[in-house]
Amino acid sequence: MHSFDPVNFRGQFAFFQHNPGWVYLDNAATMHKPNVVVDAMAMFYQRHNSNVHRGAHTLSQHATRAFEQARDDIAAFINASAREQIIFCSGATAALNQIAFGLMHTVLKAGDRVLITALEHHANIVPWQIHCSKYGVILDIVPLTADYKVDQQAFTELLALKPKVVSFSHISNVLGHIQPVTQMVSQAKAAGALTVIDGAQGIVHDKVDVQSLDPDFYVWSGHKLYGPTGIGVLYGKTAALELLTPLFGGGEMISEVNFSHSLFNILPFRLEAGTPDIAGAIGLAAACNWLQSINNEQMKSYKSMLLKQFFAGLNKIDGLDILSSPVHNAGIVALNVQGEHPADVAELLNQQTVAVRGGQHCAMPFFSLLGLAGAVRFSFAPYNTEADVATSLHALTQAVEILTA
Ligand SMILES: Cc1ncc(COP(=O)(O)O)c(C=O)c1O
């Protein structure tokens, strides 16, 4: 394992050589891709491109081996107990839709309950809403505390209603707060529920060991973890995956088709209809293998140091409402300039080549609860620098001065 060297780390991203003037603090939306990922995908397309599983020819067999090796690598990355527990899909949104749809036909019947929290991304709200209303399933929402954490007391009380499924994010994409997921999973399991973790932000911050965390499902998007867009992972325990009705039918996911009925294939193929994103899977595995070669603890403490510096700088700027807490924070800070629209602040930062996101961050119900139009979100990654922190603080100071002049 290599020790984490911030300069060497950043040097592995061609993006920064092509965009030297930019301070990129929109990592919660998507991360940049290290050269190893881009190279792995280019290599596949240039040398090995073929469809998988179905070709009789040698090239197809090579492509199949590379694709299935990617599954093995990703299973190892999250310590899944079996390779068929890794279902490739287009991302966290696709995975959550597959789970919500897939359980309605098997586990969830009219009158049953599903529990989510008030801090969820739309991807962990809307799929449940669509299917719960259609099948008469009740969707309960865990409220938040005054400091925007999931209210654990209310969570315990709502578990007493015996939800069949409990689904929550590992880390809030708006605030960066790390949820007490280990405790929440064990409480939900004790209440008899299936557990779903939206790990879109969680997998980025720390190593995830699905056997020790022990949820039934853990989902994530490749592009937020140094991988390509268009690929993601639906991890499930084998028994939990067997409960899912496939959302998509087509090639690959069947073992026999005739006009009266079809027989489905075994896992993982049963949930992977059609030609998969072969290069995407190979790129994502390259990202996971590369990450595993770097000291994670050092990388995390470097990011915490940047976050600490950023919070210290924010405290010197008057007129801010900071929504995020520095405690148990994965490197995301949401804030507002008092009385100003977040889009205006984000645009003033953009004009100073600081890339952040301003808006509701796919969490409209959260902002409705707060009565806010949204927030400006600064999200950090280990390739950011102390100079990025200083530049963004300076740009924010300028924006406040312009807006409040
Ligand atoms: C917590 C969380 N869940 C789900 C998603 C959806 O991810 P994707 O758009 O890659 O499917 C995101 C993306 O921002 C997210 O942050």
The ligand as an SDF file (V2000), in Angstrom:
LIG
                    3D

 16 16  0  0  0  0  0  0  0  0999 V2000
  -27.0590   10.4280   -1.4290 C   0  0  0  0  0  0  0  0  0  0  0  0
  -27.3150   10.2620   -2.9000 C   0  0  0  0  0  0  0  0  0  0  0  0
  -28.1390    9.3000   -3.3160 N   0  0  0  0  0  0  0  0  0  0  0  0
  -28.3880    9.0740   -4.6130 C   0  0  0  0  0  0  0  0  0  0  0  0
  -27.8050    9.8580   -5.5810 C   0  0  0  0  0  0  0  0  0  0  0  0
  -28.1100    9.5800   -7.0090 C   0  0  0  0  0  0  0  0  0  0  0  0
  -26.9480    9.2370   -7.6890 O   0  0  0  0  0  0  0  0  0  0  0  0
  -26.9520    9.0730   -9.2740 P   0  0  0  0  0  0  0  0  0  0  0  0
  -27.5200   10.3450   -9.8300 O   0  0  0  0  0  0  0  0  0  0  0  0
  -25.5250    8.8660   -9.6330 O   0  0  0  0  0  0  0  0  0  0  0  0
  -27.8030    7.8950   -9.5880 O   0  0  0  0  0  0  0  0  0  0  0  0
  -26.9610   10.8940   -5.2030 C   0  0  0  0  0  0  0  0  0  0  0  0
  -26.3820   11.8080   -6.2010 C   0  0  0  0  0  0  0  0  0  0  0  0
  -26.1010   12.9480   -5.9170 O   0  0  0  0  0  0  0  0  0  0  0  0
  -26.6870   11.0950   -3.8290 C   0  0  0  0  0  0  0  0  0  0  0  0
  -25.8460   12.0460   -3.4130 O   0  0  0  0  0  0  0  0  0  0  0  0
  1  2  1  0
  2  3  1  0
  2 15  2  0
  3  4  2  0
  4  5  1  0
  5  6  1  0
  5 12  2  0
  6  7  1  0
  7  8  1  0
  8  9  2  0
  8 10  1  0
  8 11  1  0
 12 13  1  0
 12 15  1  0
 13 14  2  0
 15 16  1  0
M  END
$$$$
